[in-house]
Amino acid sequence: MRWGLLSTAMINHDVAGAARESQEAEVVAVASRELARAEAHAGEVGAERAYGSYDELLADPDLDAIYVSLPNSMHVEWATRALEAGKHVLCEKTFTCRAAEAEAAFDAAERNGRVLTEGFMWRHHPQVAKVLELVAGGAIGEVRALGASFSGAVFGPHDIRLRPELDGGALTDVGCYCVHGLRTLAGEPERVFAAQRVGPTGVDLVLSATMTFANGVVATFDCGLELPERARLEVVGDTGAIVLSNPWLAGEPSVELRRDDGAERIEAETANAYRLELEDLARAARGEKEPLIGRADVVAQARAIEALLASAARGEPVEL
Ligand SMILES: NC(=O)c1ccc[n+]([C@@H]2O[C@H](COP(=O)([O-])OP(=O)(O)OC[C@H]3O[C@@H](n4cnc5c(N)ncnc54)[C@H](OP(=O)(O)O)[C@@H]3O)[C@@H](O)[C@H]2O)c1
């Protein structure tokens, strides 16, 4: 796949690095709102072409796929424009906080016969398949409860994460991983109840929530910006628990199986999850498989995020 990067975001460096490791992806072009920035960034990520507008990138007939790494509020618009231009799209998380927008974007993908997927690279790591296999095989008995956390520091006062008009905030930046992780393990939530601490710019700096799933499975998670770095995903059954201490930025696997008689480290392959997400899209684009993160997942994720934000704003539970 010949890729164009839509923006000069920091995260492009990780994705371009992953493309260099892969036989199936090549970063060919970069676009910015300013040509000079695109040119500098193209040099940094090893792309041969730079464009001074996003529209020029989408008009490049030599590109198969677009990586949308814009601020969250701009994802749906530019992912849709890329699909309409005939490109496959990997769009960063949070794809959208509005389920109806996600549905409309996938309608555009289907109309144009192109793949659209959300950049939850953590999900592609082999340790996740291992956890799902353990749970399905009864390693912890019947799943009863789940927990997750993700927090860290933002980089400065102008960071996109602190800007409400760009759909910034802890939930959309890091909490979305917790929500995706809990949904991956427990299915779709039936009820959510969130509480938040809103910072001076108007975004949630801390958000903590419970999510209730079918069969009475209960999950809790918390997320935060301007907090110490923390990451955890835990699934608890009636005979044991599985704990991942590095679930979201997965390079090294971090799975532990805990039972009353002791703890066991579960081996999984070390892998660059960004490379795996690029290769997943390439295989889906060739028609070899469905994308790992497809329409139903992305739309349900948006629905959960929308409900959590509504619950936090209103201070009451929301049924889905
Ligand atoms: N999967 C992951 O591991 C991961 C990690 C970090 C971030 N992300 C996601 O990736 C996306 C980008 O995050 P980031 O921290 O890398 O972003 P960033 O460094 O702040 O870059 C955002 C880019 O968007 C463009 N842009 C267009 N309109 C803008 C506006 N009004 N304000 C600011 N920038 C604007 C800018 O590029 P030009 O001006 O040059 O066009 C800018 O370089 C977000 O959706 C984030 O959630 C994912």
The ligand as an SDF file (V2000), in Angstrom:
LIG
                    3D

 48 52  0  0  0  0  0  0  0  0999 V2000
   -2.5230    5.5450   18.2000 N   0  0  0  0  0  0  0  0  0  0  0  0
   -1.6750    6.1960   18.9440 C   0  0  0  0  0  0  0  0  0  0  0  0
   -0.7500    5.6400   19.5160 O   0  0  0  0  0  0  0  0  0  0  0  0
   -1.8100    7.6900   19.0700 C   0  0  0  0  0  0  0  0  0  0  0  0
   -0.8590    8.4050   19.7920 C   0  0  0  0  0  0  0  0  0  0  0  0
   -0.9620    9.7980   19.8040 C   0  0  0  0  0  0  0  0  0  0  0  0
   -2.0160   10.4240   19.1610 C   0  0  0  0  0  0  0  0  0  0  0  0
   -2.9460    9.6900   18.5130 N   0  0  0  0  0  0  0  0  0  0  0  0
   -4.0570   10.3430   17.8090 C   0  0  0  0  0  0  0  0  0  0  0  0
   -3.5040   10.9400   16.6450 O   0  0  0  0  0  0  0  0  0  0  0  0
   -4.1150   12.1970   16.3770 C   0  0  0  0  0  0  0  0  0  0  0  0
   -3.0460   13.2590   16.3570 C   0  0  0  0  0  0  0  0  0  0  0  0
   -2.4470   13.3680   17.6520 O   0  0  0  0  0  0  0  0  0  0  0  0
   -0.9980   14.0590   17.8440 P   0  0  0  0  0  0  0  0  0  0  0  0
   -0.7960   14.3010   19.2710 O   0  0  0  0  0  0  0  0  0  0  0  0
    0.0240   13.2850   17.1120 O   0  0  0  0  0  0  0  0  0  0  0  0
   -1.2940   15.4530   17.1240 O   0  0  0  0  0  0  0  0  0  0  0  0
   -0.4150   16.7600   16.9130 P   0  0  0  0  0  0  0  0  0  0  0  0
    1.0490   16.4220   17.0000 O   0  0  0  0  0  0  0  0  0  0  0  0
   -0.9400   17.8500   17.7690 O   0  0  0  0  0  0  0  0  0  0  0  0
   -0.7120   17.0710   15.4050 O   0  0  0  0  0  0  0  0  0  0  0  0
   -1.9910   17.3200   14.8840 C   0  0  0  0  0  0  0  0  0  0  0  0
   -1.8170   17.7850   13.4410 C   0  0  0  0  0  0  0  0  0  0  0  0
   -3.0900   18.1190   12.9150 O   0  0  0  0  0  0  0  0  0  0  0  0
   -2.9710   19.2180   12.0270 C   0  0  0  0  0  0  0  0  0  0  0  0
   -4.0300   20.1780   12.3550 N   0  0  0  0  0  0  0  0  0  0  0  0
   -5.0180   20.5600   11.5200 C   0  0  0  0  0  0  0  0  0  0  0  0
   -5.8320   21.4260   12.1050 N   0  0  0  0  0  0  0  0  0  0  0  0
   -5.3620   21.6250   13.3520 C   0  0  0  0  0  0  0  0  0  0  0  0
   -5.7790   22.4400   14.4280 C   0  0  0  0  0  0  0  0  0  0  0  0
   -6.8730   23.2270   14.3570 N   0  0  0  0  0  0  0  0  0  0  0  0
   -5.0590   22.4200   15.5630 N   0  0  0  0  0  0  0  0  0  0  0  0
   -3.9670   21.6260   15.6710 C   0  0  0  0  0  0  0  0  0  0  0  0
   -3.5260   20.8180   14.6630 N   0  0  0  0  0  0  0  0  0  0  0  0
   -4.2180   20.8210   13.5160 C   0  0  0  0  0  0  0  0  0  0  0  0
   -1.5760   19.7860   12.1930 C   0  0  0  0  0  0  0  0  0  0  0  0
   -0.8500   19.4790   11.0190 O   0  0  0  0  0  0  0  0  0  0  0  0
   -0.6350   20.5670    9.8630 P   0  0  0  0  0  0  0  0  0  0  0  0
   -0.9430   21.9000   10.4500 O   0  0  0  0  0  0  0  0  0  0  0  0
    0.7940   20.4330    9.5030 O   0  0  0  0  0  0  0  0  0  0  0  0
   -1.5750   20.2150    8.7820 O   0  0  0  0  0  0  0  0  0  0  0  0
   -0.9610   19.0360   13.3360 C   0  0  0  0  0  0  0  0  0  0  0  0
    0.3800   18.6920   13.1000 O   0  0  0  0  0  0  0  0  0  0  0  0
   -5.1870   12.3760   17.4600 C   0  0  0  0  0  0  0  0  0  0  0  0
   -6.4170   11.9250   16.9730 O   0  0  0  0  0  0  0  0  0  0  0  0
   -4.7220   11.4580   18.5820 C   0  0  0  0  0  0  0  0  0  0  0  0
   -5.7970   10.9720   19.3610 O   0  0  0  0  0  0  0  0  0  0  0  0
   -2.8440    8.3420   18.4450 C   0  0  0  0  0  0  0  0  0  0  0  0
  1  2  1  0
  2  3  2  0
  2  4  1  0
  4  5  1  0
  4 48  2  0
  5  6  2  0
  6  7  1  0
  7  8  2  0
  8  9  1  0
  8 48  1  0
  9 10  1  0
  9 46  1  0
 10 11  1  0
 11 12  1  0
 11 44  1  0
 12 13  1  0
 13 14  1  0
 14 15  2  0
 14 16  1  0
 14 17  1  0
 17 18  1  0
 18 19  2  0
 18 20  1  0
 18 21  1  0
 21 22  1  0
 22 23  1  0
 23 24  1  0
 23 42  1  0
 24 25  1  0
 25 26  1  0
 25 36  1  0
 26 27  1  0
 26 35  1  0
 27 28  2  0
 28 29  1  0
 29 30  1  0
 29 35  2  0
 30 31  1  0
 30 32  2  0
 32 33  1  0
 33 34  2  0
 34 35  1  0
 36 37  1  0
 36 42  1  0
 37 38  1  0
 38 39  2  0
 38 40  1  0
 38 41  1  0
 42 43  1  0
 44 45  1  0
 44 46  1  0
 46 47  1  0
M  CHG  2   8   1  16  -1
M  END
$$$$
